[in-house]
Amino acid sequence: MKLITFDEGRVGRLDGEDVIELDVPSTRAYFEREGKVGETGERLKLADVRLRAPIQPKKFFHTAGNFADHHDELTAVDWSHPVHKGIVFFQNVDAVIGPEDPVVYPESLTNELDYELELAVVIGKPGKFFGPDEAIEHIAGFTVFNDITARDIQRKEMESGVFSFSKGIDTFCPIGPWIVTADEVPDMMNLAMELRVNGEVRQTGHTSQMRVSIPHLVAYHSPQIYSAGDLITTGTVSGVAAVQPNPFDFYLQPGDVMEAEIEGIGVLRNPVVSWKDAYGEPAPARVDW
């Protein structure tokens, strides 16, 4: 099943090119109620609705350095600290946007805007302190995540060995276009991944390249306490702009269009727009110390 959030916070499931509206206030509530929800009786055409971010999670767990190829290419970046596969941090849930929503380029903050294609795992069952063998019963579905990152800010953050601000800026967390429930994904460790900018392939990878499997990741995060509807990311695949010989030939610019695709999950499309085009005024001056 494909679960969507559409228009002004309505929830539905896809039936071909139709949307069946569900009688539940949010997709997070859908998982909190273990999917035991009815239908409103309304049926709409998918082409006639506006897709939103498929879920607004309570917590968003972030994983870094998990894909082997990406881990290897990170050695080419002059970080002050290595990016180990065990790095975990929280994403800013208020930065979540949905399909076709613009990523707003904050020119006063960064000129090194990068993309990172990731698979996001949706938690369907609360829990804590469990092992990989028990993790499957907590995995409810999957969606696509594009981890937008300001690399110049990240480079400064890495002097302390951590990063958060660089990834949590407003609009830097696109997810979507929907949630595919776990029963429709026969093998979560066998999915092709590709990110394109203006139709040009920038990132390619495969979930089989993870150094830590999805069930192990889910178990690893569990001491931090899961709520239904939480998200966990898997880390990104190779090909980000920051590792290229001349990253400035690859960093995102206003006018670019990103398409983040994962086999069996979907395509998440987001344009990049300037601050002025988004808000009608110049970007505010950066506050620093």
N, C-alpha and C positions, 0 to 999 in steps of 0.2 A: 504494500500500500504506500502511496505517496501522500503525505500530509502537508497541507499548506496553510499559511496565514495570508489572508487577502483583504483588500480594501481597508476598512478601518478596524482591523483587529478581528475579523471573522475567521473561523477555522473551517477547513474542509478537507475532503479527500478527493483525489482525482479518479475519475472513471473515464478513461480514454481522454477525450477533449472536453469532458464535462467536469464540473465541480459539484460535489454533493456536500452541502453545508452540514456541519456537525453542531450539535447542541451543547457547546462547551465554550467557555470564555477565552481560552488560550490553548495552544498546544502543550504548554507546560502543565496546565490543568488536565489535559487529555492523559498525559503520562501519570500524573498524580492519581487519577481515577482508574489507572491500569487499563485504559482504553475502553472502559465500560461506559460509553456515552451513546446517546441516541442521535437521530438526524432531525433537522428542522423541517424537512420536507421540501426545502428549496433546492432547485437544481439550476445551475448557471453554466454558461459557456466559459471555458478557460480564457478564451480570447477577449472576453468582456470584463474580466476582473483584473485588479492590480495586485500582483504578488508582492508580499512584504517579506521581511526576514522571517523564516519559518518558525523560529522560537526565540523567546527572550529568556535566556537561562538565568538561574539564580547564581550559579557559579560557572566559571569558564576556565578550566584547567589547561595550561599550555605546556607543550613538550618541545624540547629543542634537541638538535643533533642526532636524530634517530635514524635517518636514512643514510646508508653507508656511503653512497656517492656524494651526497651533500656534505657529510662529515669530512670526507677526504678533501673536497674542494675548499672547505673553510680554512684549511692550512695555508691557502694562498692569501688570506685576508690578514692584515696586520692587527689582529686583536691583541689586547694586552693580556687576556686570559683565554685559555682553550674553552671551546664549547663542548662540554661533555654530554653524553647521551642522557645523563640523569638530571639535567637542568629542568626545573619545573617552576613556573610562575603563573600568576593569575592574569587573565586578560580583562580589560575594562569592558564590562557588559553594556555600559552606556554608549560605547563606540560602535555597537552592532548596527549594521545596515543590511538591506536586502538586495535581491536581484534588481538590476537596472538603476539602483540608487547611485548617485555620484560619490566618488571619493574626492573630497575637497582638498586641494593642494594648499597647505599653509605655508606660503612662500617666505613668511617672516621666520619660520622655524627651521626649515630644511630645504636643501636643493639636491638631496640624494634619496629620492622616494623609490622604494623597491617593492617588489611583489614576492609572495611566497605561497605557492599552492599547497594546501594541506587537506587531509581527510579529517572531518570532525565526527566524533562518536557521541551519540545521544544516550544518556543514561535514563533508563526507564524505571528502575527499581532502587529505592534508597538502600544504603548499606555502608558498612565500614569494616575495615580490617578483615578482608577476605583474600583468598589466593586466586591464581590464574584459572584454576579448574572451576571455580565458582563465578568467574567474571562474566561468562556468557549469559547467564540469567539476568544480568544487570544491563546488558547492551540492548537497547530498544531500536536503534536505527542509526542512520548516517546522513550527513549533509556535507556540502563543499564549503571550504573556508579559504579565504585569501588573506594571508597575514601581512597586511601593508606595514612597511617598516621605514622609518627615517634613519638611514644608515649613519649619517653624521652625528645624530643624537645618540644612536646606539654605540658608536665608537667611543664617545665620551663616557657613557654609562659603563662600558666594559672595563674602564680603568678600575672600577670597583668589583668587576666580575659578575655583574648582574645587568639585566635590561628589562625595562617595563614601560617607561615614558615613551620610548621610541616606537612602541607598538600599540599604545593605548590612546592615541590622539583621536579626536572626534572624526568619525567616518572611516577609521582605519581597520574596521572589523567586518568586512562583507561575508555573509553566509547565505546559503540557499542552493538552488532556487526552492527546494522543498526538502522534507525529511523522507528518506526511503526506509521503511521499516526493515528490521533485520531479517525477517522471513523471506524477503525478496532479494537478499544478497547471499547467494550460495556459499561464497568463499571470500570473506573480507580481506584475506591475505593474498588475493589474486586479482587485483584491480589495476588497470592502466591509468596513469595520471598525466595530464598535459595542460600547460598554461600558455596562452597565446596573447600577444600584444599587437593590436592592429592586424590580426591574422597571421602574424609571424610567430612560429613556435619558439618559446623561450625556455620552458621547463618541460622535461619529460621524466617519468619515473614509474615505479610500480610498487604496490604495497608489499610485494614479496621481498623488497630490498630493505625493509625495516630491520634494524638490529634488535629491537625489542618488539615482540608481537603485540597486537592490539589487546588480547586478553591479559597479557602481562602488564601492559600500560595501565589498563583499567584497575587491575589489582594493586599496582604500585601507588596509584593516587588514592586508593580507598581509605587510608588512615585520615585523610582530610575531610571525610564524611560526605557521602553523596546524597543529593536530593534528586527526586525525579525531575527530569528535564535539564539536568546539568550537561555541559559539553566538555569533551576532552579532545585535544588535537594530537595528531600523530607526529608532528614535525614536517618539514618541507623536503621536497625532492631537489635534485641538482638543477643548476641553470639560473640561479638568481643573478640579478645585475651586479651585485657587489663583488662577485668573484671573477667577473670578466676582465680581460686585459685592460680595457678602458671602460670602466663602469659607466661613465657619463654618456657613452653611446647607447646605454641600455636603461638607465634610470627613467622612471615614468615622468611624463610631462602632461600638462593640460591638453586635452584633445585626444589623448590615448584612450583606447578601449581594451579592457582586459577580459579574456574568456578563460575561466578556470574550469577544467573538465575532469571528471572522474568517471571511469567506466561503470555503468550500472547505477550511478547516482544522479548525474546530470551536469549541466553547464551553468555556471554562475558568471553572469556578464555584468561588468560595472565600468562606466566611463570615469575618466579623471577630468576634473574641471578646476579652473582657477578660483581663487577666493573671490575675486571680483565678479566672475560670472555666477558664482553661487549666491553671493550676498549683496552684490551691487555696490561694493565699496572696497577700498584697498585692504589688504590683510592687516590686522592690528600689529603694532610693534611687539617684538618678543620681550617678555619679562625675564630677566636673567639676574644672576648674582656671581 
